[in-house]
Amino acid sequence: MNEHLLHEFFAGDALPADREAIKRWLDKSDEHYKKLMEERTLFDALLLAGGERTEARPPVAGQRLSLRARLRGWLRAAVVAVLIGLAGAYFHHRRMNELRAVTHTLTVPAGQRANLRLSDGTNLWLNARSSITYPGCFTGPAREVTLDGEAWFEVEPDREKPFVVHTDKYHIRVSGTTFNVDAYTGTDHFSAALMEGAIDLQYRDEPERVIHLSPNRQATERNGQLTVVPIEDFDVYRWREGLICFRETGFLTLMEQFEKCYGIRIVVRNKKVAKKVFSGKFRMADGVDNALRVLQKECPFTFERDHDLASIYIN
């Protein structure tokens, strides 16, 4: 867009057709709006410096500019430079705020895991079939994320800006600590296990109810009841290494882990194997079929897949 035409527009001297052309030009791009504001800043600076909108006439040959004229020119240049700098800073600040306001969501497919570092330095791992929503930059009074699934958090300490994990049932508030959260939406299971530091669990539906958790303890919910007990087996959190670890675990509970990890429905029809207890570990990457074949060596059962229904039947 012609700069002279924009200056006429600012001065109110533009023709109706030119004003309409400028409006159409603005609608095409945010960059055009930025250009308009820069020209407006320059226009205002010129008015402030001397009130002229026409180009200065060159001095007659041999004629020297007066000190006042030179000072006026220097002043005009300084004002223009300052205002253009302020305009650039304004647009940069506005653009950065827009980037900070953008939220991102990371989703991990079945059978995999992912590592993520947030803008504050917090490091976290996401388990299979989990997702986390987080801002590009933490700008508010708290560092807030939303979790659906299982995650391991190593929170960067910041007492002035607490770290809050929102889940389907609870809010978890910390300042800097290491903990694991298992909170898949749509299930009756929730657990939060603390390794270092301290966390507060707040009921989503009853904000006044808060449970304080100390290191090496976990809060677990089953069928609506939340209980706090010592952590008995730290190997279960080795899923970050791609391992499914279990100790003295009932077959049905183990199948629930497989369902969570691989995103598949497992129906246990064999009543005898349902009563069995197992200990061991599997590599997640080896797949559910390999894990079931290994378990078959400990207890006789058969299994069949229904690919259409994404189900496995244990017979």
Backbone hydrogen bonds, N-H to C=O, Kabsch-Sander energy under -0.5 kcal/mol:
donor,donor_aa,acceptor,acceptor_aa,energy
6,L,2,N,-1.8
7,H,3,E,-2.3
8,E,4,H,-2.0
9,F,5,L,-2.0
10,F,6,L,-2.3
11,A,7,H,-1.9
12,G,8,E,-0.7
12,G,9,F,-0.8
13,D,8,E,-2.6
14,A,8,E,-1.0
19,R,15,L,-2.5
20,E,16,P,-2.2
21,A,17,A,-1.9
22,I,18,D,-2.2
23,K,19,R,-2.0
24,R,20,E,-2.1
25,W,21,A,-2.1
26,L,22,I,-2.2
27,D,23,K,-1.6
28,K,24,R,-0.6
28,K,25,W,-0.8
29,S,26,L,-0.8
33,Y,29,S,-1.1
34,K,30,D,-2.0
35,K,31,E,-2.4
36,L,32,H,-2.5
37,M,33,Y,-2.3
38,E,34,K,-2.1
39,E,35,K,-2.4
40,R,36,L,-2.3
41,T,37,M,-2.3
42,L,38,E,-2.2
43,F,39,E,-2.8
44,D,40,R,-2.7
45,A,41,T,-2.1
46,L,42,L,-2.3
47,L,43,F,-2.0
48,L,44,D,-2.5
49,A,45,A,-2.4
50,G,46,L,-2.1
51,G,46,L,-1.4
52,E,46,L,-0.6
63,Q,60,V,-2.8
70,R,66,S,-2.6
71,L,67,L,-2.7
72,R,68,R,-2.3
73,G,69,A,-2.2
74,W,70,R,-2.6
75,L,71,L,-2.7
76,R,72,R,-2.4
77,A,73,G,-2.4
78,A,74,W,-2.5
79,V,75,L,-2.8
80,V,76,R,-2.5
81,A,77,A,-2.4
82,V,78,A,-2.5
83,L,79,V,-2.7
84,I,80,V,-2.6
85,G,81,A,-2.3
86,L,82,V,-2.5
87,A,83,L,-2.5
88,G,84,I,-2.5
89,A,85,G,-2.4
90,Y,86,L,-2.5
91,F,87,A,-2.5
92,H,88,G,-2.3
93,H,89,A,-2.7
94,R,90,Y,-2.7
95,R,91,F,-2.5
96,M,92,H,-2.5
97,N,93,H,-2.3
98,E,94,R,-2.0
99,L,95,R,-2.1
100,R,96,M,-2.5
101,A,97,N,-1.8
102,V,98,E,-0.7
102,V,99,L,-0.7
104,H,134,Y,-3.5
106,L,132,I,-2.5
107,T,105,T,-0.5
108,V,130,S,-3.2
111,G,261,C,-2.7
112,Q,109,P,-1.4
114,A,126,L,-2.0
116,L,124,L,-2.9
118,L,122,T,-2.8
121,G,118,L,-2.0
123,N,154,E,-2.2
124,L,116,L,-2.7
125,W,152,W,-2.2
126,L,114,A,-3.1
127,N,150,E,-2.6
129,R,108,V,-1.0
130,S,127,N,-1.0
131,S,148,D,-2.2
132,I,106,L,-2.1
133,T,146,T,-2.4
134,Y,104,H,-2.6
136,G,102,V,-2.3
137,C,100,R,-1.0
139,T,137,C,-0.6
143,R,162,P,-3.3
144,E,142,A,-0.9
145,V,164,V,-2.3
146,T,133,T,-2.1
147,L,166,H,-2.9
148,D,131,S,-2.6
149,G,183,A,-1.9
151,A,181,V,-2.4
152,W,125,W,-2.1
153,F,179,F,-3.2
154,E,123,N,-2.9
155,V,177,T,-2.9
158,D,175,S,-1.3
161,K,158,D,-0.9
163,F,174,V,-3.5
164,V,143,R,-3.2
165,V,172,I,-2.8
166,H,145,V,-2.8
166,H,164,V,-0.6
167,T,170,Y,-2.2
171,H,202,Q,-2.7
172,I,165,V,-2.6
173,R,171,H,-0.5
173,R,200,D,-2.3
174,V,163,F,-2.8
178,T,196,E,-1.4
179,F,153,F,-1.9
180,N,193,A,-2.7
181,V,151,A,-2.8
182,D,191,S,-3.0
183,A,149,G,-3.4
183,A,181,V,-0.6
187,T,184,Y,-1.3
190,F,221,E,-1.2
191,S,182,D,-1.9
192,A,219,A,-2.2
193,A,180,N,-2.7
194,L,217,R,-2.5
195,M,178,T,-2.6
196,E,178,T,-1.7
199,I,213,L,-1.5
200,D,173,R,-1.9
201,L,211,I,-3.3
202,Q,171,H,-3.0
202,Q,200,D,-0.6
203,Y,206,E,-0.6
203,Y,209,R,-2.0
204,R,169,K,-2.6
209,R,206,E,-2.3
210,V,208,E,-0.6
211,I,201,L,-2.7
213,L,199,I,-2.9
216,N,194,L,-2.3
217,R,194,L,-0.6
217,R,214,S,-0.9
218,Q,229,V,-3.1
219,A,192,A,-2.6
220,T,218,Q,-0.5
220,T,227,T,-2.9
221,E,190,F,-3.4
222,R,225,Q,-2.0
223,N,188,D,-0.8
225,Q,222,R,-1.5
226,L,224,G,-0.5
227,T,220,T,-2.6
227,T,225,Q,-0.6
229,V,218,Q,-2.5
229,V,227,T,-0.5
231,I,216,N,-2.2
232,E,230,P,-0.5
236,V,233,D,-0.7
237,Y,234,F,-1.5
238,R,235,D,-2.2
239,W,236,V,-0.5
240,R,237,Y,-1.0
241,E,238,R,-2.0
242,G,239,W,-1.8
243,L,238,R,-1.3
244,I,282,F,-3.0
245,C,243,L,-0.7
246,F,280,G,-2.6
249,T,278,F,-3.1
251,F,276,K,-2.3
252,L,274,A,-0.6
254,L,250,G,-2.4
255,M,251,F,-2.3
256,E,252,L,-1.5
257,Q,253,T,-1.5
258,F,254,L,-2.0
259,E,255,M,-2.3
260,K,256,E,-2.2
261,C,257,Q,-2.5
262,Y,258,F,-2.9
263,G,259,E,-1.6
264,I,259,E,-0.6
265,R,310,A,-2.3
267,V,265,R,-0.5
267,V,312,I,-3.1
268,V,266,I,-0.6
269,R,267,V,-0.8
269,R,314,I,-2.9
270,N,314,I,-1.1
271,K,269,R,-0.8
274,A,270,N,-1.2
275,K,271,K,-0.5
275,K,272,K,-1.2
276,K,273,V,-1.4
278,F,249,T,-2.9
280,G,246,F,-3.0
282,F,244,I,-1.9
284,M,242,G,-3.1
284,M,282,F,-0.6
286,D,283,R,-1.6
287,G,284,M,-1.4
291,A,287,G,-1.5
292,L,288,V,-2.3
293,R,289,D,-2.0
294,V,290,N,-1.9
295,L,291,A,-2.1
296,Q,292,L,-1.7
297,K,293,R,-0.6
297,K,294,V,-1.1
298,E,295,L,-1.2
299,C,295,L,-1.7
304,E,313,Y,-1.9
306,D,311,S,-3.0
307,H,305,R,-0.5
310,A,306,D,-0.7
311,S,306,D,-2.1
312,I,265,R,-2.8
313,Y,304,E,-2.8
314,I,267,V,-3.1
314,I,312,I,-0.5
315,N,302,T,-3.3
315,N,313,Y,-0.6
